Amino acid sequence: MEISLTINGMLKTVDVEDGNTPLLWIVRDLLDLKGTKFGCGKAACGACTLLVDDEAVRSCSYPVKFVEGKKVTTIEGLGDRENPHPVQQAWIEEIVPQCGYCQPGFMMATAALLNKVPNPTDEDIDNNIINVCRCGTYYRMRKAIHRAAKLQAEINTNETKEI
């Protein structure tokens, strides 16, 4: 079965035996994008979170057949070293990671939240960012999410001024 998707802005076609294969394995094994992590395999921890049409999904349990013709964004496509996404910049500025394993999933979930709620409250964060961090960096993540919202607002303001 062939599946066509746009991943990190590039059109890709993958050949899979079973359309129910989790998207995580397609991203990591076939497309060689290793930033998205395997955690629990049950969509509970969020280490595998990525964006499908700008919505956060747990890729360990998301069948690849559901991404046909959709836009998928992994941590590699969120931003880069020269032009980090506001979430990535905030994570750096707040020194969020401890071990770092779960952080790509948290950043992707945060990017999805900021797409929906540009200036989230602590309650918005608690209700939407439900990933698990075994190192317990939640306090730093909350600060980073608020910082990312401010950075994104500054970018949006500057873009509006340029128009």
N, C-alpha and C positions, 0 to 999 in steps of 0.2 A: 504494500500500500504506500503510495507516495503522498506526502503531506507538504504543502507549500506554506511558508510563513515568512514574515519579515522579522528578523532577529537583529536587534541593535542597529536598525536601519538598513540591513542588507537582506535582500530576498534570497531565501534558501529553500531547497527542496530536499527532504530526507525520505529515505526508503525504510519503512518499518514493517516488520512481520505482523504486528498487532497494534491497531489504533488505540488500544487501552494501555499501551506502554506509558509509564509516567513521563511527563515532560522533562523532569529532572534528568533522567538517563539519556534522553536525546540531547539535551543541552550539554551535559558533561561528557558523555561518551562519543556521540556522533559529531557534535559541533565543537568539541574540545574547549568549552568555556568552563573553567574549573572554579570560578568565583562562587557560584551557587553551590551550597553545601548540602550534604545528606545529614540529617539529624536523627529523627525518630522513625521516619518511614510511614507515619500515621497522620500526617498533617496537624500534629499537635504542637510542635516546638517552633516552627517557623524558620528554621535555618535555611530552608529551600525556597523561601519566598522570592518571587520575581513578579514582574508586571505583564499582564496580558491585556492589551488595549487600555493601559494605564490603571488597571485594577490589580491589587495584590492577590496572588494565588499561591497556594502551597503546591509547588511543582512535584513533590514526591507522590502526590495522589491525584494529580490533574492529568487525565488522559491526553496524549498528544493529538488525538483526532479532533479535539476541541479547539486547537489553535490554527486549523486550516484557514488561511487567508487573513489571519490576525497579526497584530503587532506585538512582539514579545521583547521585553527589555530585561536584560540581566545586569548585574552590578558592573560588568565590563562596559555596558552601553549607557550607563547612567551619566557618567562624566569621565574625564581622563585627568592625567597628572597636570597638564597645562591648563585645563579648563574644568575643574571639578564641579559637580552638581552642588548646589547649596547644602544639601544633606551631607555629602562627603566632606565639604569644607568645614561644616559645623562639627562633624565627628572628629576631625583633626584638631580644630581649635579647642574643643572641650576634652580632648585626650580620652575619648570614650573607651576604646578597646582595652581589655585586659588580655585574654588569650586571643580574642578576635574571631574565633570560629563562627559564632552566630551573627556577627556584625553585618555581613552583606544582606542577610535576611531582614534584619532590623532596619537597615538603610532603605531597602526596597519598600518595606511596609510604611516607613515614614514618608517616602516620596509619594506613595499612593495616598496617604492621609493628607499631605499638603496639596495634592491635586484637588481633593474634595473640600478640605477645610484649611484655607490659607493661613489662618491665625488660630491654631488649636488651643483650647484650654487644657488644663491638667486632666479634666474629666474626658475630653475628646481623646487625649492620648491614652488614658487608662482604658477607654472603651474600644479603641482601634488598634493599638500596638500591644498585641497579646502574645508576642513571641516570648521564648524562654531563653534567659541568659544564666548559665550555671555559675558564672563569675560574679553575678549580682551588680552589674554596672548600670542599673536602672536609673539611679539619681543622675549620673552623667549623661545618660541617654535623654532623659527628660530635658535637661539643660540644652543639650545639642538640638533637640527637636524645636524648642523655642528659638534658639539661635538660627536654625535653618529657615524657620518661618520669616524671621527678620531679614535674613540674607535674600530669600526669594522675593520678599516685598520690595527690597531695594532694587533688585534686578528688574522687577516689573515696573517700578517707578521710572527707572532710567530708560527702559524700552518705550514707555509711554511718552517721555520727554523727547525722545529721538524721532518720534512719528510726527 
